[in-house]
Amino acid sequence: MATTVYSLKKKANTDEMHVFECAPTFSGFCACNQKSICGKMDKSEHHLDIFSCVSEDTAREGSAQRGRKVCGTCVSKLYTTY
């Protein structure tokens, strides 16, 4: 079973940041979904990885440190429990 990790990507030409679900690869990189977890940013729109391949807890902490520039919908999905 694959482990889910997260990456925070900054959208090109804005200060807006979105969280992406990813899976670690055998080569040590991350393969991220095409859309952010809120669905409002496509991976092709990013210009900078703020952090990459981190755990859910680390993604929560890293997003909180960056404040309002991180998409609130993405952050809320990090706290969703089913």
N, CA, C and O atoms as CSV, one atom per row, in Angstrom:
chain,resi,resn,atom,element,x,y,z
A,1,MET,N,N,0.842,-1.186,0.000
A,1,MET,CA,C,0.000,0.000,0.000
A,1,MET,C,C,0.884,1.246,0.000
A,1,MET,O,O,1.810,1.352,0.805
A,2,ALA,N,N,0.608,2.164,-0.879
A,2,ALA,CA,C,1.412,3.376,-1.026
A,2,ALA,C,C,1.120,4.360,0.108
A,2,ALA,O,O,-0.014,4.472,0.575
A,3,THR,N,N,2.142,5.052,0.528
A,3,THR,CA,C,2.001,6.085,1.545
A,3,THR,C,C,1.664,7.402,0.854
A,3,THR,O,O,2.254,7.746,-0.171
A,4,THR,N,N,0.716,8.131,1.422
A,4,THR,CA,C,0.398,9.454,0.885
A,4,THR,C,C,1.259,10.489,1.588
A,4,THR,O,O,1.335,10.525,2.816
A,5,VAL,N,N,1.898,11.319,0.801
A,5,VAL,CA,C,2.675,12.445,1.307
A,5,VAL,C,C,2.155,13.702,0.618
A,5,VAL,O,O,1.318,13.622,-0.282
A,6,TYR,N,N,2.647,14.845,1.037
A,6,TYR,CA,C,2.096,16.113,0.550
A,6,TYR,C,C,3.196,17.062,0.108
A,6,TYR,O,O,4.316,17.035,0.617
A,7,SER,N,N,2.837,17.905,-0.860
A,7,SER,CA,C,3.724,18.961,-1.338
A,7,SER,C,C,2.949,20.269,-1.367
A,7,SER,O,O,1.753,20.282,-1.658
A,8,LEU,N,N,3.626,21.358,-1.067
A,8,LEU,CA,C,3.024,22.684,-1.139
A,8,LEU,C,C,3.662,23.405,-2.309
A,8,LEU,O,O,4.879,23.591,-2.348
A,9,LYS,N,N,2.838,23.810,-3.260
A,9,LYS,CA,C,3.332,24.441,-4.479
A,9,LYS,C,C,2.812,25.870,-4.574
A,9,LYS,O,O,1.648,26.148,-4.286
A,10,LYS,N,N,3.699,26.766,-4.983
A,10,LYS,CA,C,3.334,28.171,-5.161
A,10,LYS,C,C,2.908,28.376,-6.607
A,10,LYS,O,O,3.599,27.964,-7.538
A,11,LYS,N,N,1.776,29.010,-6.777
A,11,LYS,CA,C,1.228,29.275,-8.105
A,11,LYS,C,C,2.028,30.381,-8.786
A,11,LYS,O,O,2.376,31.387,-8.168
A,12,ALA,N,N,2.311,30.177,-10.067
A,12,ALA,CA,C,3.066,31.169,-10.837
A,12,ALA,C,C,2.314,32.498,-10.870
A,12,ALA,O,O,1.091,32.524,-11.006
A,13,ASN,N,N,3.043,33.579,-10.748
A,13,ASN,CA,C,2.523,34.951,-10.838
A,13,ASN,C,C,1.619,35.363,-9.686
A,13,ASN,O,O,0.991,36.419,-9.757
A,14,THR,N,N,1.534,34.569,-8.634
A,14,THR,CA,C,0.763,34.954,-7.442
A,14,THR,C,C,1.534,34.494,-6.217
A,14,THR,O,O,2.547,33.804,-6.332
A,15,ASP,N,N,1.053,34.877,-5.054
A,15,ASP,CA,C,1.629,34.383,-3.802
A,15,ASP,C,C,0.811,33.218,-3.254
A,15,ASP,O,O,1.096,32.716,-2.167
A,16,GLU,N,N,-0.198,32.788,-3.999
A,16,GLU,CA,C,-1.093,31.727,-3.562
A,16,GLU,C,C,-0.383,30.376,-3.562
A,16,GLU,O,O,0.350,30.052,-4.496
A,17,MET,N,N,-0.608,29.585,-2.500
A,17,MET,CA,C,0.004,28.266,-2.388
A,17,MET,C,C,-1.082,27.208,-2.206
A,17,MET,O,O,-2.083,27.445,-1.529
A,18,HIS,N,N,-0.879,26.044,-2.812
A,18,HIS,CA,C,-1.844,24.952,-2.742
A,18,HIS,C,C,-1.149,23.649,-2.372
A,18,HIS,O,O,0.024,23.441,-2.684
A,19,VAL,N,N,-1.894,22.777,-1.703
A,19,VAL,CA,C,-1.384,21.486,-1.254
A,19,VAL,C,C,-1.761,20.410,-2.275
A,19,VAL,O,O,-2.889,20.363,-2.764
A,20,PHE,N,N,-0.792,19.552,-2.581
A,20,PHE,CA,C,-0.997,18.432,-3.508
A,20,PHE,C,C,-0.733,17.124,-2.790
A,20,PHE,O,O,0.222,17.014,-2.021
A,21,GLU,N,N,-1.577,16.129,-3.038
A,21,GLU,CA,C,-1.304,14.770,-2.565
A,21,GLU,C,C,-0.300,14.143,-3.510
A,21,GLU,O,O,-0.383,14.314,-4.726
A,22,CYS,N,N,0.650,13.416,-2.942
A,22,CYS,CA,C,1.707,12.806,-3.740
A,22,CYS,C,C,1.994,11.398,-3.228
A,22,CYS,O,O,1.520,10.990,-2.168
A,23,ALA,N,N,2.773,10.681,-4.005
A,23,ALA,CA,C,3.256,9.363,-3.608
A,23,ALA,C,C,4.757,9.324,-3.831
A,23,ALA,O,O,5.239,9.739,-4.885
A,24,PRO,N,N,5.504,8.827,-2.845
A,24,PRO,CA,C,6.946,8.714,-3.042
A,24,PRO,C,C,7.251,7.682,-4.126
A,24,PRO,O,O,6.545,6.683,-4.261
A,25,THR,N,N,8.296,7.933,-4.887
A,25,THR,CA,C,8.697,7.005,-5.941
A,25,THR,C,C,9.942,6.245,-5.490
A,25,THR,O,O,10.591,6.623,-4.515
A,26,PHE,N,N,10.263,5.190,-6.196
A,26,PHE,CA,C,11.441,4.395,-5.862
A,26,PHE,C,C,12.728,5.193,-6.028
A,26,PHE,O,O,13.729,4.899,-5.374
A,27,SER,N,N,12.710,6.192,-6.890
A,27,SER,CA,C,13.918,6.990,-7.126
A,27,SER,C,C,14.093,8.113,-6.104
A,27,SER,O,O,15.028,8.906,-6.214
A,28,GLY,N,N,13.195,8.188,-5.101
A,28,GLY,CA,C,13.327,9.189,-4.055
A,28,GLY,C,C,12.617,10.497,-4.330
A,28,GLY,O,O,12.720,11.432,-3.537
A,29,PHE,N,N,11.903,10.581,-5.429
A,29,PHE,CA,C,11.147,11.779,-5.750
A,29,PHE,C,C,9.684,11.584,-5.380
A,29,PHE,O,O,9.306,10.546,-4.836
A,30,CYS,N,N,8.874,12.574,-5.673
A,30,CYS,CA,C,7.443,12.505,-5.411
A,30,CYS,C,C,6.674,12.597,-6.722
A,30,CYS,O,O,6.993,13.410,-7.590
A,31,ALA,N,N,5.674,11.764,-6.849
A,31,ALA,CA,C,4.756,11.854,-7.988
A,31,ALA,C,C,3.456,12.443,-7.455
A,31,ALA,O,O,2.710,11.786,-6.729
A,32,CYS,N,N,3.199,13.708,-7.833
A,32,CYS,CA,C,2.034,14.413,-7.307
A,32,CYS,C,C,0.846,14.328,-8.262
A,32,CYS,O,O,1.005,14.218,-9.478
A,33,ASN,N,N,-0.343,14.382,-7.676
A,33,ASN,CA,C,-1.561,14.435,-8.483
A,33,ASN,C,C,-1.540,15.676,-9.364
A,33,ASN,O,O,-0.848,16.648,-9.061
A,34,GLN,N,N,-2.292,15.641,-10.446
A,34,GLN,CA,C,-2.347,16.755,-11.390
A,34,GLN,C,C,-3.013,17.990,-10.779
A,34,GLN,O,O,-2.641,19.119,-11.098
A,35,LYS,N,N,-3.997,17.776,-9.901
A,35,LYS,CA,C,-4.741,18.880,-9.274
A,35,LYS,C,C,-4.440,18.933,-7.786
A,35,LYS,O,O,-4.179,17.910,-7.154
A,36,SER,N,N,-4.479,20.149,-7.233
A,36,SER,CA,C,-4.324,20.322,-5.788
A,36,SER,C,C,-5.500,19.651,-5.085
A,36,SER,O,O,-6.487,19.300,-5.732
A,37,ILE,N,N,-5.406,19.470,-3.769
A,37,ILE,CA,C,-6.470,18.766,-3.063
A,37,ILE,C,C,-7.772,19.556,-3.028
A,37,ILE,O,O,-8.829,18.989,-2.752
A,38,CYS,N,N,-7.712,20.860,-3.305
A,38,CYS,CA,C,-8.939,21.654,-3.413
A,38,CYS,C,C,-9.490,21.641,-4.832
A,38,CYS,O,O,-10.648,21.997,-5.054
A,39,GLY,N,N,-8.664,21.230,-5.795
A,39,GLY,CA,C,-9.066,21.187,-7.195
A,39,GLY,C,C,-8.951,22.510,-7.935
A,39,GLY,O,O,-9.352,22.602,-9.095
A,40,LYS,N,N,-8.409,23.543,-7.281
A,40,LYS,CA,C,-8.366,24.878,-7.885
A,40,LYS,C,C,-7.033,25.231,-8.540
A,40,LYS,O,O,-6.905,26.297,-9.142
A,41,MET,N,N,-6.038,24.346,-8.431
A,41,MET,CA,C,-4.752,24.617,-9.066
A,41,MET,C,C,-4.275,23.359,-9.779
A,41,MET,O,O,-4.331,22.259,-9.229
A,42,ASP,N,N,-3.812,23.534,-10.993
A,42,ASP,CA,C,-3.235,22.451,-11.764
A,42,ASP,C,C,-1.721,22.458,-11.528
A,42,ASP,O,O,-1.111,23.514,-11.368
A,43,LYS,N,N,-1.135,21.271,-11.509
A,43,LYS,CA,C,0.309,21.156,-11.267
A,43,LYS,C,C,1.127,21.978,-12.265
A,43,LYS,O,O,2.201,22.472,-11.921
A,44,SER,N,N,0.640,22.126,-13.475
A,44,SER,CA,C,1.365,22.877,-14.501
A,44,SER,C,C,1.430,24.377,-14.198
A,44,SER,O,O,2.216,25.094,-14.818
A,45,GLU,N,N,0.618,24.859,-13.255
A,45,GLU,CA,C,0.599,26.283,-12.900
A,45,GLU,C,C,1.639,26.658,-11.850
A,45,GLU,O,O,1.801,27.840,-11.548
A,46,HIS,N,N,2.344,25.684,-11.288
A,46,HIS,CA,C,3.271,26.002,-10.200
A,46,HIS,C,C,4.618,26.479,-10.732
A,46,HIS,O,O,5.034,26.139,-11.840
A,47,HIS,N,N,5.280,27.274,-9.907
A,47,HIS,CA,C,6.627,27.705,-10.286
A,47,HIS,C,C,7.632,27.443,-9.172
A,47,HIS,O,O,8.833,27.613,-9.379
A,48,LEU,N,N,7.163,27.029,-7.988
A,48,LEU,CA,C,8.074,26.797,-6.879
A,48,LEU,C,C,7.464,25.792,-5.921
A,48,LEU,O,O,6.293,25.912,-5.561
A,49,ASP,N,N,8.250,24.795,-5.499
A,49,ASP,CA,C,7.831,23.882,-4.443
A,49,ASP,C,C,8.290,24.470,-3.116
A,49,ASP,O,O,9.483,24.682,-2.901
A,50,ILE,N,N,7.343,24.730,-2.239
A,50,ILE,CA,C,7.662,25.265,-0.912
A,50,ILE,C,C,8.190,24.136,-0.030
A,50,ILE,O,O,9.212,24.289,0.638
A,51,PHE,N,N,7.489,23.006,-0.034
A,51,PHE,CA,C,7.998,21.772,0.555
A,51,PHE,C,C,7.470,20.619,-0.268
A,51,PHE,O,O,6.481,20.755,-0.989
A,52,SER,N,N,8.136,19.479,-0.155
A,52,SER,CA,C,7.785,18.343,-1.000
A,52,SER,C,C,7.945,17.036,-0.236
A,52,SER,O,O,8.875,16.879,0.555
A,53,CYS,N,N,7.031,16.098,-0.478
A,53,CYS,CA,C,7.118,14.731,0.073
A,53,CYS,C,C,7.149,14.705,1.593
A,53,CYS,O,O,7.978,14.008,2.178
A,54,VAL,N,N,6.263,15.449,2.244
A,54,VAL,CA,C,6.235,15.469,3.702
A,54,VAL,C,C,4.981,14.765,4.214
A,54,VAL,O,O,4.015,14.579,3.473
A,55,SER,N,N,5.005,14.381,5.472
A,55,SER,CA,C,3.859,13.721,6.104
A,55,SER,C,C,2.695,14.697,6.268
A,55,SER,O,O,2.850,15.907,6.106
A,56,GLU,N,N,1.542,14.150,6.589
A,56,GLU,CA,C,0.355,14.989,6.795
A,56,GLU,C,C,0.576,15.976,7.937
A,56,GLU,O,O,0.222,17.148,7.812
A,57,ASP,N,N,1.154,15.522,9.048
A,57,ASP,CA,C,1.411,16.410,10.181
A,57,ASP,C,C,2.379,17.530,9.814
A,57,ASP,O,O,2.170,18.685,10.186
A,58,THR,N,N,3.428,17.190,9.088
A,58,THR,CA,C,4.397,18.197,8.663
A,58,THR,C,C,3.759,19.177,7.682
A,58,THR,O,O,4.062,20.369,7.709
A,59,ALA,N,N,2.880,18.679,6.818
A,59,ALA,CA,C,2.177,19.553,5.873
A,59,ALA,C,C,1.268,20.528,6.617
A,59,ALA,O,O,1.175,21.696,6.239
A,60,ARG,N,N,0.602,20.066,7.659
A,60,ARG,CA,C,-0.242,20.954,8.475
A,60,ARG,C,C,0.603,22.050,9.114
A,60,ARG,O,O,0.258,23.230,9.047
A,61,GLU,N,N,1.710,21.651,9.732
A,61,GLU,CA,C,2.587,22.619,10.400
A,61,GLU,C,C,3.183,23.615,9.408
A,61,GLU,O,O,3.194,24.820,9.658
A,62,GLY,N,N,3.674,23.106,8.287
A,62,GLY,CA,C,4.277,23.972,7.275
A,62,GLY,C,C,3.286,24.947,6.673
A,62,GLY,O,O,3.630,26.096,6.392
A,63,SER,N,N,2.063,24.497,6.475
A,63,SER,CA,C,1.018,25.372,5.942
A,63,SER,C,C,0.648,26.442,6.958
A,63,SER,O,O,0.465,27.606,6.600
A,64,ALA,N,N,0.537,26.051,8.232
A,64,ALA,CA,C,0.193,27.007,9.289
A,64,ALA,C,C,1.265,28.087,9.424
A,64,ALA,O,O,0.941,29.250,9.665
A,65,GLN,N,N,2.522,27.722,9.274
A,65,GLN,CA,C,3.618,28.691,9.375
A,65,GLN,C,C,3.535,29.748,8.278
A,65,GLN,O,O,3.974,30.882,8.474
A,66,ARG,N,N,2.979,29.387,7.137
A,66,ARG,CA,C,2.910,30.307,6.000
A,66,ARG,C,C,1.641,31.143,6.001
A,66,ARG,O,O,1.524,32.091,5.224
A,67,GLY,N,N,0.706,30.811,6.849
A,67,GLY,CA,C,-0.473,31.645,7.070
A,67,GLY,C,C,-1.458,31.715,5.914
A,67,GLY,O,O,-1.711,30.726,5.225
A,68,ARG,N,N,-2.004,32.906,5.719
A,68,ARG,CA,C,-3.119,33.119,4.804
A,68,ARG,C,C,-2.771,32.951,3.327
A,68,ARG,O,O,-3.674,32.908,2.492
A,69,LYS,N,N,-1.510,32.857,2.988
A,69,LYS,CA,C,-1.138,32.671,1.584
A,69,LYS,C,C,-1.418,31.255,1.104
A,69,LYS,O,O,-1.426,30.996,-0.099
A,70,VAL,N,N,-1.649,30.327,2.050
A,70,VAL,CA,C,-1.979,28.951,1.699
A,70,VAL,C,C,-3.496,28.847,1.557
A,70,VAL,O,O,-4.241,29.356,2.395
A,71,CYS,N,N,-3.936,28.202,0.516
A,71,CYS,CA,C,-5.358,28.016,0.247
A,71,CYS,C,C,-6.057,27.407,1.472
A,71,CYS,O,O,-5.668,26.343,1.954
A,72,GLY,N,N,-7.077,28.086,1.958
A,72,GLY,CA,C,-7.815,27.617,3.124
A,72,GLY,C,C,-8.538,26.305,2.887
A,72,GLY,O,O,-8.669,25.491,3.801
A,73,THR,N,N,-9.008,26.095,1.672
A,73,THR,CA,C,-9.688,24.842,1.345
A,73,THR,C,C,-8.703,23.680,1.396
A,73,THR,O,O,-9.024,22.614,1.920
A,74,CYS,N,N,-7.514,23.883,0.858
A,74,CYS,CA,C,-6.480,22.842,0.928
A,74,CYS,C,C,-6.158,22.505,2.382
A,74,CYS,O,O,-6.086,21.331,2.745
A,75,VAL,N,N,-5.966,23.520,3.207
A,75,VAL,CA,C,-5.628,23.292,4.613
A,75,VAL,C,C,-6.751,22.533,5.310
A,75,VAL,O,O,-6.494,21.612,6.085
A,76,SER,N,N,-7.985,22.917,5.036
A,76,SER,CA,C,-9.111,22.243,5.702
A,76,SER,C,C,-9.152,20.763,5.334
A,76,SER,O,O,-9.549,19.940,6.158
A,77,LYS,N,N,-8.753,20.410,4.127
A,77,LYS,CA,C,-8.751,19.003,3.710
A,77,LYS,C,C,-7.660,18.201,4.412
A,77,LYS,O,O,-7.758,16.978,4.509
A,78,LEU,N,N,-6.626,18.876,4.899
A,78,LEU,CA,C,-5.604,18.187,5.684
A,78,LEU,C,C,-6.141,17.777,7.056
A,78,LEU,O,O,-5.581,16.894,7.707
A,79,TYR,N,N,-7.222,18.416,7.490
A,79,TYR,CA,C,-7.813,18.130,8.799
A,79,TYR,C,C,-9.073,17.282,8.702
A,79,TYR,O,O,-9.628,16.896,9.730
A,80,THR,N,N,-9.533,16.985,7.506
A,80,THR,CA,C,-10.749,16.210,7.328
A,80,THR,C,C,-10.531,14.771,7.773
A,80,THR,O,O,-9.523,14.150,7.440
A,81,THR,N,N,-11.478,14.260,8.521
A,81,THR,CA,C,-11.463,12.844,8.895
A,81,THR,C,C,-12.748,12.213,8.393
A,81,THR,O,O,-13.801,12.851,8.390
A,82,TYR,N,N,-12.664,10.989,7.978
A,82,TYR,CA,C,-13.829,10.285,7.439
A,82,TYR,C,C,-14.236,9.163,8.352
A,82,TYR,O,O,-15.200,8.453,8.066
